[in-house]
Amino acid sequence: MAADMLQSIELAAGSGPREVSCPLCGAAAGARLSGYDRKVGPQVFAFLGFSEPVSRWTVCAGCGFVYQNPRPDPVRVIDLYARGLYRERREYSTHFFRNRYRYPVEHYRWLTRRARVPANPRILDIGAGFGGAVRAFRDLGTRAEGIEADPALVAAAPGRFGVDLRRGNIEDIELEEGAWDVIYSSHTHEHFADVVGVTRRLRRLLAPGGHILLVLPTFRFGARNAQGFLNVFHLSMFTAPTLRKLLVLTGFEPVAFRYPLEHSRPEVWAIGRRADEQSRAGARRDPSGLVEWEIRRGPAIFEAVYRVTDLPLRAVRALRRRIEGPSRWREWPEGKS
């Protein structure tokens, strides 16, 4: 159905893909890689202005940041999400929705262990999806709100999780500055064309001493499924060192980083605190040769590692969740999206 939709709409305004320098350090040189776009139809590439159905990536020789290059015009990217074309038309399982609630509970508990968060904090989820994180954060005693670009997800959120979301993109939606204690970005930052500019705006939205909580896909410590993150929908891939560089560059004091080390969740988590002055934290370089090797060869190695370690790790995580207490997730009665 998504393919039919793409064929029936006009091409978004804007120019075609263009070469860019590293968004973090400005270097123009780096190793070139092809993306892993097996699950992306050719119509999506045509909509974004590509002449062939494969994304191209650069590993920056200066800082090791991995970014899509050439990349589609930002106008077309925004239009893609506004039309709901990023979200594949499929049935979502109960397991999917349970995790949309359970994972944010883990993220927030990690935040409160590593940073000072005020009581009853005001939280903004900048890519809220079906609203699972907003529901979870409210159940944890916060004043959570969310914005979402896809109109279908905004419409589904009240029935699925009992929350109302604002429709819009963080790039241009009107929001009060200095009003938020926590800004949450889960699997959202990798989609931004101007990731530095967006993160600087998020800093302005935070109250003094406020925190940003980032949860992003990564290839580091990932198995074969992690290679699929290098696709045309994603414009950047982060590791802890490049996330640290982003935070320092945009006016945050890095607080903590974490890799979950789960086969099903090849992610990197980060917490940054709004700094009143230029952060003095050192921005570490990610060796580009190591990064290139990780993307090409690492997944096969970690696939074998996770086969051996996944079962005992699941037992440890289940015990930890039992100690922390059960989450309050339930299936909302209206909900079959």
Sequence and secondary structure as in RCSB ss.txt:
>XXXX:A:sequence
MAADMLQSIELAAGSGPREVSCPLCGAAAGARLSGYDRKVGPQVFAFLGFSEPVSRWTVCAGCGFVYQNPRPDPV
RVIDLYARGLYRERREYSTHFFRNRYRYPVEHYRWLTRRARVPANPRILDIGAGFGGAVRAFRDLGTRAEGIEAD
PALVAAAPGRFGVDLRRGNIEDIELEEGAWDVIYSSHTHEHFADVVGVTRRLRRLLAPGGHILLVLPTFRFGARN
AQGFLNVFHLSMFTAPTLRKLLVLTGFEPVAFRYPLEHSRPEVWAIGRRADEQSRAGARRDPSGLVEWEIRRGPA
IFEAVYRVTDLPLRAVRALRRRIEGPSRWREWPEGKS
>XXXX:A:secstr
 HHHHHHTS   SS   B    TTT    EEEEE   TTS HHHHHHTT SSS  EEEEETTT  EEESSB  HH
HHHHHHHTT SS      HHHHHHHHHHHHHHHHHHHHHS   SS EEEESS TTSHHHHHHHHTT EEEEEES 
HHHHHHHHHHHS   EES TTT    TT EEEEEEES GGG TTHHHHHHHHHHHEEEEEEEEEEEE STT  HH
HHTTSSTT  EE  HHHHHHHHHHTTEEEEEEE   BTTB EEEEEEEE SS          HHHHHHHHHTHHH
HHHHHHHHHHHHHHHHHHHHHHHH        TT   
